[in-house]
Amino acid sequence: MQKLTLKYPLKLSDKLEITELKFRDYATAQDLLAFDERGANKQTITLIANLTGNDEAVISKLHVADFRAADAICSKMLAEDATEKNVPES
């Protein structure tokens, strides 16, 4: 499981702050449905939300630096999964 520590944590309330995103170990075909969304940023928000288990509303509040870092992790995951380097065991 890959983890991204946010440079700019999201404070959602007085008691709730998101300081990191945890990504699943692999992407699924369902995650690729994010690319059916309109617009590159909407696709990326949907994909990050899918891979981290967070709501799109939360991901859309990320600072651009953290958003780009999360996007880089997603891109790397998809590239590795496409070459079957990260296949889950059945």
Backbone as a chain_set.jsonl record, in Angstrom:
{"seq": "MQKLTLKYPLKLSDKLEITELKFRDYATAQDLLAFDERGANKQTITLIANLTGNDEAVISKLHVADFRAADAICSKMLAEDATEKNVPES", "coords": {"N": [[0.842, -1.175, 0.0], [0.631, 2.105, -0.949], [1.449, 5.317, 0.342], [0.604, 8.74, 0.583], [1.779, 11.519, 2.071], [0.249, 14.456, 2.859], [1.234, 17.673, 1.866], [-0.209, 19.855, 2.403], [-2.444, 19.531, 4.598], [-5.928, 18.594, 4.774], [-8.36, 20.262, 6.451], [-11.294, 19.33, 7.566], [-13.151, 19.702, 9.521], [-13.407, 20.85, 12.958], [-12.618, 18.596, 14.297], [-11.781, 16.789, 12.424], [-9.25, 16.007, 10.275], [-7.486, 15.475, 7.323], [-4.488, 14.018, 6.707], [-3.038, 12.375, 5.128], [-3.089, 10.274, 2.197], [-4.058, 7.024, 1.449], [-3.302, 4.579, -0.814], [-4.775, 1.864, -2.641], [-3.31, -1.362, -3.349], [-3.427, -2.029, -6.018], [-4.987, -1.256, -9.179], [-8.337, -1.584, -10.465], [-10.512, -2.825, -13.102], [-12.885, -1.441, -12.841], [-12.004, 0.956, -11.735], [-10.958, 2.183, -13.952], [-13.135, 3.279, -15.159], [-13.22, 5.872, -14.446], [-12.094, 7.304, -16.472], [-14.131, 7.689, -18.218], [-15.392, 9.928, -17.475], [-15.992, 13.458, -18.04], [-13.497, 15.692, -18.991], [-10.126, 16.177, -18.067], [-9.187, 16.762, -15.434], [-11.423, 16.122, -13.861], [-11.554, 13.396, -14.379], [-9.173, 12.592, -13.16], [-9.621, 13.319, -10.478], [-11.748, 11.577, -9.891], [-10.47, 9.086, -10.269], [-8.392, 9.173, -8.3], [-10.002, 9.333, -6.025], [-11.31, 6.836, -6.202], [-9.12, 5.052, -5.919], [-8.166, 5.63, -3.408], [-10.264, 5.442, -1.677], [-11.666, 7.634, -0.826], [-14.114, 10.294, -0.838], [-15.073, 12.029, -3.826], [-15.581, 14.711, -3.377], [-13.904, 15.337, -1.26], [-11.353, 14.859, -2.37], [-11.355, 16.795, -4.343], [-10.769, 19.054, -2.935], [-8.098, 19.088, -2.439], [-4.881, 20.615, -2.213], [-3.198, 21.968, -5.04], [-0.534, 21.056, -5.34], [-0.509, 18.679, -3.795], [-2.519, 17.324, -5.148], [-1.338, 16.923, -7.672], [0.794, 15.282, -6.894], [-0.604, 13.035, -5.982], [-1.819, 12.316, -8.379], [0.452, 11.552, -9.819], [1.155, 9.219, -8.441], [-1.073, 7.623, -9.045], [-0.813, 7.432, -11.852], [1.595, 6.023, -12.05], [0.834, 3.637, -10.778], [-1.118, 2.657, -12.601], [0.446, 2.3, -14.886], [2.245, 0.339, -14.002], [0.444, -1.722, -13.371], [-0.548, -2.226, -15.901], [1.562, -3.477, -17.09], [1.63, -5.729, -15.677], [3.155, -5.949, -13.321], [2.262, -5.75, -10.805], [0.298, -7.603, -9.937], [-2.491, -8.8, -8.171], [-2.752, -11.538, -5.853], [-4.777, -14.43, -6.363]], "CA": [[0.0, 0.0, 0.0], [1.406, 3.337, -1.037], [0.881, 6.395, 1.138], [1.028, 10.096, 0.253], [1.602, 12.484, 3.149], [-0.129, 15.728, 2.254], [1.98, 18.876, 2.255], [-1.238, 20.794, 2.849], [-3.549, 18.716, 5.115], [-7.289, 19.105, 4.628], [-9.103, 20.355, 7.704], [-12.698, 19.256, 7.186], [-13.897, 20.231, 10.663], [-12.528, 21.012, 14.12], [-12.162, 17.289, 14.769], [-11.408, 15.904, 11.315], [-8.225, 16.516, 9.369], [-6.861, 14.433, 6.508], [-3.064, 14.336, 6.577], [-2.423, 11.463, 4.168], [-3.937, 9.436, 1.361], [-3.551, 5.656, 1.319], [-3.73, 3.994, -2.076], [-4.816, 0.405, -2.717], [-2.114, -1.928, -3.967], [-3.598, -2.198, -7.46], [-6.205, -0.694, -9.767], [-9.243, -2.563, -11.06], [-11.184, -2.358, -14.315], [-13.874, -0.446, -12.426], [-11.307, 2.231, -11.557], [-10.745, 2.781, -15.269], [-14.338, 4.02, -15.536], [-12.938, 7.29, -14.199], [-11.74, 7.923, -17.747], [-15.367, 7.987, -18.934], [-15.816, 11.262, -17.03], [-15.6, 14.551, -18.945], [-12.449, 16.58, -18.497], [-8.967, 15.476, -17.502], [-9.115, 16.914, -13.981], [-12.527, 15.341, -13.292], [-11.116, 12.004, -14.459], [-8.131, 12.381, -12.158], [-10.275, 13.37, -9.161], [-12.491, 10.324, -9.741], [-9.513, 7.991, -10.124], [-7.766, 9.277, -6.976], [-11.039, 8.965, -5.056], [-11.487, 5.383, -6.278], [-7.945, 4.314, -5.447], [-7.893, 5.921, -1.992], [-11.46, 5.219, -0.874], [-12.193, 8.917, -0.363], [-15.128, 10.909, -1.693], [-14.578, 12.999, -4.8], [-15.674, 16.046, -2.772], [-12.69, 15.52, -0.454], [-10.206, 14.936, -3.281], [-11.408, 18.063, -5.073], [-10.28, 20.121, -2.054], [-6.645, 18.989, -2.282], [-4.0, 21.653, -2.768], [-2.723, 21.524, -6.354], [0.714, 20.288, -5.175], [-0.883, 17.339, -3.342], [-3.291, 16.733, -6.245], [-0.376, 16.466, -8.682], [1.536, 14.154, -6.318], [-1.523, 11.895, -6.004], [-1.948, 11.959, -9.793], [1.679, 10.829, -10.196], [1.049, 7.868, -7.875], [-2.069, 6.909, -9.858], [-0.223, 7.148, -13.167], [2.585, 4.959, -11.864], [0.096, 2.399, -10.506], [-1.734, 2.17, -13.833], [1.519, 1.837, -15.772], [2.747, -0.933, -13.469], [-0.599, -2.729, -13.522], [-0.66, -2.539, -17.327], [2.65, -4.395, -17.426], [1.433, -6.861, -14.77], [4.168, -6.04, -12.273], [1.621, -5.59, -9.512], [-0.916, -8.398, -10.02], [-2.868, -9.374, -6.877], [-2.894, -12.995, -5.81], [-6.185, -14.85, -6.335]], "C": [[0.888, 1.238, 0.0], [0.677, 4.447, -0.292], [1.458, 7.722, 0.666], [0.735, 10.989, 1.452], [1.355, 13.845, 2.507], [0.739, 16.868, 2.773], [1.032, 19.903, 2.852], [-2.445, 19.984, 3.332], [-4.902, 19.411, 4.947], [-7.976, 19.109, 5.981], [-10.582, 20.433, 7.346], [-13.619, 19.769, 8.282], [-12.913, 20.397, 11.813], [-11.912, 19.691, 14.564], [-11.671, 16.366, 13.664], [-10.436, 16.595, 10.373], [-7.618, 15.337, 8.621], [-5.423, 14.853, 6.257], [-2.359, 13.446, 5.566], [-3.495, 10.755, 3.362], [-3.279, 8.073, 1.267], [-4.165, 5.048, 0.066], [-3.79, 2.472, -1.96], [-3.564, -0.077, -3.431], [-2.217, -2.05, -5.481], [-4.901, -1.538, -7.904], [-7.044, -1.826, -10.352], [-9.85, -1.982, -12.338], [-12.217, -1.289, -13.97], [-13.229, 0.925, -12.226], [-11.096, 2.948, -12.885], [-11.977, 3.52, -15.783], [-14.18, 5.511, -15.26], [-12.65, 8.013, -15.509], [-12.952, 8.177, -18.639], [-15.936, 9.343, -18.527], [-15.354, 12.304, -18.042], [-14.55, 15.415, -18.273], [-11.351, 15.828, -17.768], [-8.902, 15.593, -15.987], [-10.222, 16.144, -13.278], [-12.166, 13.859, -13.302], [-10.115, 11.696, -13.354], [-8.715, 12.399, -10.757], [-11.008, 12.064, -8.898], [-11.545, 9.154, -9.511], [-8.844, 8.017, -8.749], [-8.769, 8.871, -5.899], [-11.235, 7.451, -5.031], [-10.333, 4.636, -5.625], [-7.627, 4.556, -3.973], [-9.094, 5.674, -1.093], [-12.032, 6.494, -0.274], [-13.264, 9.414, -1.324], [-14.475, 11.89, -2.66], [-14.599, 14.413, -4.226], [-14.442, 16.353, -1.929], [-11.487, 15.712, -1.369], [-10.188, 16.272, -4.015], [-10.916, 19.243, -4.237], [-8.769, 20.075, -1.845], [-5.95, 20.217, -2.858], [-3.444, 21.106, -4.086], [-1.441, 20.695, -6.24], [0.411, 18.857, -4.741], [-1.672, 16.597, -4.417], [-2.353, 16.169, -7.308], [0.437, 15.276, -8.172], [0.669, 12.894, -6.322], [-1.723, 11.399, -7.435], [-0.732, 11.158, -10.258], [1.651, 9.4, -9.669], [0.067, 7.042, -8.695], [-1.493, 6.509, -11.213], [0.779, 6.01, -13.086], [1.889, 3.622, -11.615], [-0.485, 1.816, -11.784], [-0.69, 1.64, -14.804], [2.052, 0.486, -15.31], [1.719, -2.035, -13.639], [-0.753, -3.149, -14.979], [0.432, -3.505, -17.773], [2.672, -5.594, -16.483], [2.541, -7.031, -13.745], [3.538, -6.084, -10.892], [0.303, -6.362, -9.469], [-1.243, -8.994, -8.654], [-2.981, -10.885, -6.97], [-4.366, -13.344, -5.701], [-6.494, -15.617, -5.09]], "O": [[1.774, 1.39, 0.841], [-0.553, 4.51, -0.294], [2.651, 7.823, 0.381], [-0.425, 11.192, 1.81], [2.16, 14.32, 1.706], [0.948, 17.003, 3.979], [1.419, 20.713, 3.694], [-3.38, 19.768, 2.561], [-5.003, 20.638, 4.975], [-8.15, 18.053, 6.59], [-11.066, 21.466, 6.883], [-14.733, 20.217, 8.009], [-11.724, 20.119, 11.662], [-10.822, 19.666, 15.135], [-11.192, 15.268, 13.946], [-10.747, 17.617, 9.762], [-7.277, 14.32, 9.224], [-5.163, 15.904, 5.673], [-1.221, 13.717, 5.183], [-4.648, 10.65, 3.78], [-2.074, 7.977, 1.032], [-5.385, 5.008, -0.091], [-2.971, 1.861, -1.274], [-2.846, 0.712, -4.045], [-1.196, -2.163, -6.16], [-5.798, -1.298, -7.096], [-6.524, -2.889, -10.691], [-9.713, -0.791, -12.615], [-12.401, -0.337, -14.728], [-13.849, 1.947, -12.52], [-11.06, 4.178, -12.934], [-11.883, 4.299, -16.731], [-14.937, 6.322, -15.793], [-12.931, 9.204, -15.637], [-12.83, 8.803, -19.691], [-16.859, 9.848, -19.166], [-14.427, 12.056, -18.813], [-14.706, 15.819, -17.12], [-11.622, 14.949, -16.951], [-8.59, 14.611, -15.314], [-9.994, 15.572, -12.212], [-12.444, 13.146, -12.338], [-10.204, 10.66, -12.694], [-8.34, 11.573, -9.925], [-10.905, 11.502, -7.808], [-11.797, 8.317, -8.644], [-8.743, 6.976, -8.099], [-8.421, 8.147, -4.966], [-11.318, 6.852, -3.959], [-10.55, 3.693, -4.864], [-6.9, 3.776, -3.358], [-8.961, 5.695, 0.13], [-12.802, 6.439, 0.685], [-13.311, 9.002, -2.483], [-13.453, 12.501, -2.347], [-13.733, 15.225, -4.55], [-13.985, 17.495, -1.886], [-10.691, 16.628, -1.164], [-9.117, 16.819, -4.28], [-10.671, 20.321, -4.778], [-8.215, 20.927, -1.15], [-6.383, 20.779, -3.864], [-3.245, 19.899, -4.218], [-1.279, 19.722, -6.976], [1.01, 17.916, -5.264], [-1.518, 15.387, -4.582], [-2.559, 15.055, -7.79], [0.737, 14.36, -8.937], [1.156, 11.806, -6.631], [-1.788, 10.193, -7.671], [-0.875, 10.192, -11.008], [2.07, 8.472, -10.361], [0.343, 5.884, -9.008], [-1.669, 5.376, -11.66], [0.807, 5.135, -13.952], [2.293, 2.596, -12.163], [-0.363, 0.617, -12.031], [-0.922, 0.633, -15.473], [2.283, -0.407, -16.124], [2.066, -3.157, -14.008], [-1.056, -4.309, -15.259], [0.246, -4.262, -18.725], [3.62, -6.38, -16.491], [2.835, -8.156, -13.34], [4.207, -6.42, -9.914], [-0.706, -5.828, -9.01], [-0.386, -9.624, -8.035], [-3.269, -11.437, -8.031], [-5.125, -12.645, -5.029], [-7.63, -16.049, -4.897]]}, "num_chains": 1, "name": "protein.A"}
